Amino acid sequence: MEKNFIVRRKGYDVKQVDEYILTLTKNYETSLAAQRDRIESQKAEIAAKEKLLQEYIARKESITNSITQAVEKARQIEYAAKVRYALEGERLAAFSAKWVRYCESMTQAVDKNLLQQAKEYVEKAQKEIEHGLKEDLDLGAYLGEAADIYDSERGRLARLITK
């Protein structure tokens, strides 16, 4: 902003110069106040965004913990299902052994070919069960209460088979 002042006897008109300086001062103060307001509003916006960021970080931690717990629970459920599957396989093996003993005890009353076919069928079923147990189960990774139940039930079934 350029200003031409009236020249007086001893220089520029003092009143005009004072008014011009006062106008410049008011303009600068207005501009400075606007810039301060802008800075304050940006500081408030930054504070709000930082608070929102902290909330998101807390949510992330909560979600991560929930997912971790869900994965662990899924592992436990999977292991328990494998143990139940193995126990059922053991029960089927015990039933198969009883069936074979029964068939052998009935050898006089049963045709030899029919007896042989029954034995082959039972042996085939037993091999399929054993193969399924070996392929489907990986019990070494997680041991807990289910493993104790499995071991005690397996011992009980073994005692039943030998009777």
C-alpha positions as CSV (number, residue, x, y, z in Angstrom):
1,M,0.0,0.0,0.0
2,E,1.6,3.2,-1.2
3,K,0.6,6.6,0.1
4,N,1.4,10.0,-1.2
5,F,1.5,12.6,1.6
6,I,1.0,16.3,1.2
7,V,4.2,18.1,1.7
8,R,4.1,21.0,4.3
9,R,6.6,23.4,5.4
10,K,8.8,21.2,7.4
11,G,8.0,17.9,5.7
12,Y,5.0,15.7,5.5
13,D,1.7,16.4,7.1
14,V,2.1,14.9,10.6
15,K,-1.7,14.2,10.9
16,Q,-1.8,12.3,7.6
17,V,1.3,10.3,8.5
18,D,-0.2,9.4,11.9
19,E,-3.5,8.4,10.3
20,Y,-1.6,6.3,7.8
21,I,0.4,4.6,10.5
22,L,-2.7,4.1,12.6
23,T,-4.4,2.5,9.5
24,L,-1.5,0.2,8.9
25,T,-1.3,-0.7,12.5
26,K,-5.0,-1.6,12.6
27,N,-4.6,-3.7,9.4
28,Y,-1.7,-5.6,10.8
29,E,-3.4,-6.1,14.1
30,T,-6.5,-7.4,12.3
31,S,-4.4,-9.7,10.1
32,L,-2.4,-10.9,13.2
33,A,-5.6,-11.6,15.1
34,A,-7.0,-13.6,12.2
35,Q,-3.8,-15.6,12.0
36,R,-3.9,-16.2,15.7
37,D,-7.5,-17.4,15.5
38,R,-6.5,-19.7,12.6
39,I,-3.6,-21.1,14.6
40,E,-5.8,-21.7,17.6
41,S,-8.5,-23.4,15.5
42,Q,-5.8,-25.6,13.9
43,K,-4.4,-26.5,17.4
44,A,-7.9,-27.5,18.5
45,E,-8.4,-29.6,15.3
46,I,-5.0,-31.3,15.9
47,A,-6.0,-32.0,19.5
48,A,-9.3,-33.5,18.4
49,K,-7.6,-35.7,15.8
50,E,-5.0,-36.9,18.3
51,K,-7.8,-37.9,20.7
52,L,-9.5,-39.7,17.8
53,L,-6.2,-41.4,17.0
54,Q,-5.9,-42.6,20.6
55,E,-9.4,-44.0,20.5
56,Y,-8.5,-45.9,17.3
57,I,-5.3,-47.3,18.9
58,A,-7.3,-48.5,21.9
59,R,-9.9,-50.1,19.6
60,K,-7.1,-51.8,17.7
61,E,-5.6,-53.3,20.8
62,S,-9.1,-54.5,21.9
63,I,-9.8,-56.1,18.6
64,T,-6.3,-57.7,18.5
65,N,-6.9,-59.2,22.0
66,S,-10.3,-60.5,20.9
67,I,-8.9,-62.1,17.8
68,T,-6.1,-63.7,19.8
69,Q,-8.5,-65.1,22.3
70,A,-10.8,-66.4,19.6
71,V,-7.9,-68.1,17.8
72,E,-6.8,-69.8,21.1
73,K,-10.4,-70.9,21.8
74,A,-10.6,-72.3,18.2
75,R,-7.4,-74.3,18.8
76,Q,-8.8,-75.7,22.0
77,I,-12.1,-76.6,20.4
78,E,-10.2,-78.2,17.5
79,Y,-8.0,-80.2,19.8
80,A,-11.0,-81.4,21.9
81,A,-12.8,-82.5,18.6
82,K,-9.7,-84.4,17.6
83,V,-9.5,-86.1,21.0
84,R,-13.2,-87.1,20.7
85,Y,-12.6,-88.3,17.2
86,A,-9.6,-90.4,18.4
87,L,-11.7,-91.8,21.2
88,E,-14.5,-92.8,18.8
89,G,-11.8,-94.5,16.7
90,E,-10.6,-96.4,19.7
91,R,-14.2,-97.4,20.5
92,L,-14.7,-98.6,17.0
93,A,-11.5,-100.6,17.2
94,A,-12.7,-102.2,20.5
95,F,-16.0,-103.0,18.8
96,S,-14.2,-104.5,15.9
97,A,-12.0,-106.7,18.2
98,K,-15.2,-108.0,19.9
99,W,-16.8,-108.7,16.6
100,V,-13.7,-110.6,15.4
101,R,-13.7,-112.7,18.6
102,Y,-17.4,-113.4,18.3
103,C,-16.9,-114.5,14.7
104,E,-14.0,-116.7,15.6
105,S,-16.1,-118.3,18.4
106,M,-18.8,-119.0,15.9
107,T,-16.5,-120.8,13.4
108,Q,-18.4,-124.1,13.7
109,A,-21.8,-122.5,13.0
110,V,-20.6,-120.2,10.2
111,D,-19.4,-121.0,6.7
112,K,-15.6,-120.6,6.4
113,N,-15.8,-118.4,3.4
114,L,-18.3,-116.1,5.1
115,L,-16.1,-116.0,8.2
116,Q,-13.1,-115.1,6.0
117,Q,-15.0,-112.3,4.3
118,A,-16.2,-110.9,7.6
119,K,-12.6,-110.9,8.9
120,E,-11.3,-109.2,5.8
121,Y,-14.1,-106.6,6.0
122,V,-13.4,-105.9,9.7
123,E,-9.6,-105.7,9.1
124,K,-10.2,-103.3,6.2
125,A,-12.4,-101.2,8.3
126,Q,-9.8,-101.2,11.1
127,K,-7.1,-100.2,8.7
128,E,-9.2,-97.3,7.4
129,I,-9.9,-96.2,11.0
130,E,-6.2,-96.3,11.8
131,H,-5.3,-94.5,8.6
132,G,-8.0,-91.8,9.3
133,L,-6.8,-91.3,12.8
134,K,-3.2,-90.9,11.7
135,E,-4.1,-88.5,8.9
136,D,-6.7,-86.4,10.6
137,L,-5.1,-86.0,14.0
138,D,-2.1,-84.0,15.1
139,L,-2.4,-84.2,18.8
140,G,1.2,-83.3,19.7
141,A,0.8,-79.5,19.4
142,Y,-1.6,-78.8,22.2
143,L,-1.9,-80.9,25.4
144,G,-4.3,-80.1,28.2
145,E,-7.2,-81.5,30.1
146,A,-8.5,-83.2,27.0
147,A,-5.2,-85.2,26.7
148,D,-5.7,-86.6,30.2
149,I,-9.2,-87.6,29.4
150,Y,-8.0,-89.2,26.2
151,D,-5.3,-91.2,27.9
152,S,-7.6,-92.5,30.7
153,E,-10.3,-93.4,28.2
154,R,-7.8,-95.2,26.0
155,G,-6.5,-97.2,29.0
156,R,-10.1,-98.1,29.8
157,L,-10.8,-99.3,26.3
158,A,-7.5,-101.3,26.2
159,R,-8.6,-103.1,29.4
160,L,-12.0,-103.8,27.8
161,I,-10.4,-105.2,24.6
162,T,-8.2,-107.6,26.6
163,K,-11.1,-109.0,28.6
